[in-house]
Amino acid sequence: MQKFSVPDMTCGHCKKTIEEAINKLDGNAKIEVDLDAHVIEVATEAGTDKLLSTLKEVGYEATPL
């Protein structure tokens, strides 16, 4: 499970955008979102760099935790 801080993730639309982007990268990914803490946890075979670039492509800067 990879964990990321996503400070600009603030609402349900943000959550949906992030989930769709990660699912496009890996349809089998398991994603947990904590909007209040601005944190996502992702279980995927995709590497950290690929996840970070995918999030950046949809407008979210993320930092591994």
Secondary structure, DSSP 8 states (H G I E B T S, - for coil): -EEEE-TT--SHHHHHHHHHHHHHH-TT-EEEEETTTTEEEEE-SS-HHHHHHHHHHTT---EE-
